Amino acid sequence: MPSFSGRLPYTIGKAEGDYSAKVLYSSPDRIPDIDYDDGIFVDYRHFDAENIEPRYEFGFGLSYTTFEYSALSISGSISDGSYGTLDSG
């Protein structure tokens, strides 16, 4: 069954100064030339690198369904090399 959700595809800052790039609200050029020198530090990577707490982070959102887990079981090797199963009860 699909999980329908709405998630932000970008980070929303608390202040204009939180962003490395400035928004051009008007420009005499039809298509302005903008130099980007942020490298990989764009969007959430910029916020992480500069230790800026965003208003809403990349991927923030609500899911429109309810998740529930039951009858969980984990099996694998225990540190002494033996095998066992851990049940949720």
N, C-alpha and C positions, 0 to 999 in steps of 0.2 A: 504494500500500500504506500503510495507516495506521501511525503511530508510536505505540505504546502507551507511556505514561510516567506516572509519578507525580510531580506537582509540588505544592509547598506553595502554598496559596491565601492565606497570610499569613506574616508575619515572626515568627521566634522569637528573643527576646532572650536574653542571657546572665544577666541579673539582673532582679529585680522592678522595680528603679528605672529600667530601660531603657524602660519603657512610660510613656506620658503619662497613661493612665487606670489606676485602681486596681481590682482585682477585689474584688467584694463576696462574701465567702464566706457571710455571713449578714446578714440584714436583718429588722427587725421588720415592714417593709412587704412585702406579697405581691409587688408590683411597685414597686421603688424608683424614685424620680425621680432621674435622673442628668443633670447639665448637661454637654453636650459643647461645648467652645469651641475645639477643635483646628482648625476650618476644614478645609482640604484636607490638613493634616499628620497623616494617620492612617496607621497601619501603617508600610510601608516609607518613606513620605514623612516621617514623624516621625523615623525612624532616620537618614535622609539629612540632614534639616534640623539635627538635633542632633549630627551626626557620631558616631553610635553604631554600633559594629561588632556586627552581630547574630550569634547562634550559627548560625542558618540563615536566609538571606534569602528574601524572596518569590520564588517560582518555582524554589526549590532542589529538586532531585530527580534521579532517574535515569531514563534512557530504557531501555526493554526491547528495543531493537533496535540494530543496528550500522549506522552511516552510512559510506558510501564514495563518493568523487567520482572520476570518471575522464573522460578526453577533454574537459576543460574548454576553452572558447574564449571570448575576450573580443574584441569588435570595437567600433570607435567612432572618433571623431575624435582625431587626435594634435594637439599644441599648435600645429604649423605649419599646420593646416587640412587636411592630407592624411588619408586613411583607411587603416587597416590592420587586421590581425588578429593577435592574440597567442595562440598555441597552447601548451598545457601540455606538449606534447612527445610 
